[in-house]
Each structure stands twice: as C-alpha cells, then as structure tokens.
C-alpha cells in the first residue's frame, strides 16, 4: 500500500469480470462517505477517498471490486468509507429538487400507471399556476406524460395513489444529487430511503 497521501498519476485500476480483467477509469468512480456514526455525509471521488484512508482519517468498510495498481503493489478501491472522527454538519431544511431525486422518491415508477418512469411531470401544469416543488413534481412514463400534457388530473379523471411530498432523512443528501451505487444501499436505507434506489 502507498505510504503517503500522494497517489501517482501512473497508477491504473482494473475490475475482474467473467471475461477476464479490464482497465477502468478510477478518476470517474465515486465513494460514499459516512460519518463516524454511519450517517451518510456525501460522495467523494475515489482519489479523495484513498487520501482520507492513507492519511488515517477514514476506514474502508466496503470494497468496490476495482483494484488500483501502483509501482510497488495494488489495493482495492473503496465503495464506502467511514470517518474516524465525528463531523458536525449544518442542518439542511430542504432536499435539492432534481430529476434524479424525484425518480428515487417515486421508486423509478410512473405515479399514474406504475410503469417505468422516463420523465417528470407537474401535477398541476405550470401554465395553470403549478409550481416547481416537491408537492407538484412527480415521475411519469412517456405515455402518461404525453396523454396528460397540459391538463389537470380532474380534466382527465385521474387520481394520484399518494400525495407527493418532500423526502426527509440524511440519505437524501446523496440521492438528491447523485446516483446510488448498489453497494451503498444498505448504508442509505436506515437513513430515510425505502429501497434506496436512484
């Protein structure tokens, strides 16, 4: 293992697959970072995660399946790391409203027909005074979005199965801005996300 916080630019990362070993771009990979209490804090690059580990400020608690090769050896890249010391974070009142977060909140399903969601829709169209908020934006499939167009649910005779609302919980710091990796799910689920998919 490298002995300092410096990572050589000549390193390369590989992932073992059924078809053999392939090189992957480690600079584009991301690592979930947890507080000392296991509360999700955010997402950092693999490079930043390795620096935290090498400087003894964090511990890898979940491997990514990607191996980093350097001049004197190799090591697994982390999927999840946990800080050694507790970090106090300011309370954020609102979760950022994004397409990815809407899909995560609605389970990736169309709220009208339960098909696979491909777009977002304003329940009350913006042209009729609807706002761009958690209570008015939902995930929808292409077909339902096209049929609904600029009409209200009352005009169509449609009903929502549940009222859309702003999600709560620390996991939404991650799901509001980034796609959850499969290995992150069990660390996000206890903090406000059922199914933790994004």
N, C-alpha and C positions, 0 to 999 in steps of 0.2 A: 504494500500500500504506500502511496506517496506520503512523505513525512512532513510536508508543509501544506499551507493553504493554497499553493500555486498549482495550477493544472496546466500541463504542457499543451501547446496547440497541436503537437504531433500525435496526441492520443487519438484512438479510434474506438468506436463502440460497435459491438456485434450482438445479434439476437439469434439464439439457437431455434431453428424451426424444423418441421418434419422433413423439409427439403434440404437441410444442412444448415450452415451458418451464413448469415448475411450481414453486411455492414449497415448500420443505421446512423442517422444524424442525431447525435446526442444533444446538440445545441437546441434542437426544437422540442425536446422532451420536457415534461413538467413533473414536478414533485409536490405532493400535498404536504403542507407543513402544519403540524399540530402543536398546540401549547403544551406545557408540562402536564396540564390536566386532561390532555387528549382532546381539548376543544379545537375544532378546525379554525386556523388563522388565515390561511390563504394558499396561494400556489406560487412556487418559485421555479426557476429553471434548474435543470439537473446540475449545472455548473455551480449555482449558488448553494444548492443542497449539499453538494460534495464539500464545498468550502466550509460550511457550517459543521459538517461531520469531522473533517480533517482538523478544524480548529477546536474540537471537543466542545462545541456548543449545542450539538444535536446528535441523536442516535437514529440510525436507520431501523425502522420497525417493520417495513415491508419492502421486499426486493421487487424490481421492475421486470426482471427476466432479461435485461440488457447488460452485457458485460463491457466495461471500459478497459481497453488495453493501453498500457503505457510502457515506457522503455524497460522498466525492471519488473513488470508483472501485470496483473489485472485485478479488477474488483467489480462487484455487482453495482449497478446504478440503483439508487433508491426510488421507490414509488411513493413511499410515505416516510417522513421523518418526524421526530418528536424533540422539541427543545428541552434542554436540561433545566433551564430556569423559566419560571412563570413570567409571561409578558402581559401587562395590563393593557387592554385595548379600549379606546373610547367607544362608548355605546353608540351604535348607528340606528337611528329611528326607522329609516326606510331601507328596503332592499332595492337595489337598482332594477328598474324595469327594462328587461331586454327580451328579445325573441327566444333566446336560449332558456332564460328563466321561466318564461310563460310555458314553454314546452315541458320543462321539468315540473312545474307546479301542476300542470294538467296531465301528467303522465305520458306525454307524447301522443295523446289521443285527441281527436276532434270532439269538442264538447257537445256537438249537435247530434252526431251519428255514431260516435265511438270508433270511427275508422282512424287510420294513421294520420296524424297531423302533418301538414306540409306548409301551413301559413298561419298568420294571426288574423283575428277579426275583431272589430269594435262592435260589441253587442248593440249599443245604441250608436248608429253611424255618426261620424264626426260632422257630417253635413247637417245632421239633425240635433246638434248640440252635445253629442257624446264626447267625453274627454279621453285622453290617452293615459289611463290609470289602471292599477291592478284590478279595480272593480268593474272595468269596462272592456278590458282586453283579454281575449281567450284564444286558445289554439283551435285551428279548424283544418279540415281537409280541403283540397282544391274544389271538389264538387260542391260542398256545402257553402263555401265562401263565394263561389260563382252564383249559386242559386240565391243566396241571401242578398248579395250585392249591397245596395244602398237602402235596404228595407229594415224595418224593425221586426222583432220577434212576433209582436202582436199582428202585424200585417200578414205574416206567414203562417200564423197559428203554431209556432214553435215554442218550446219551453226548454229552459236550462235544467239539467239534472241537479246541479248545485250552483249556488251563487259564487261567482269568482271573488276572491279576496287576496289581500297581500299575504304572502307566506311569512312565517316567523321562524326564528332559530338560527344559531350560528352557522349551520351548514349552508345557508343561503348566501353567505359571504362568498362562497366558492361557486355555487350553482347559479348565482345571479350574474356571474361574469365569465365562467369557464365551464368547459365540458368535463363531467366527472369521468375519471378513468375507472375501469372495472375494479381495480384493486383498492380504490378509495371508498367504495360503497359502505363497507362495514364500519368505517370511521366517521362517515357523514350521517348514516341512518339514525344514530341515537340523538342527533342534534337538530331535529326539526324536519327531516325529509323522509317520507314514507317511500321506500323503494329507491330513493336517492339516485334517480336516473336523470340524465340531462342530454 
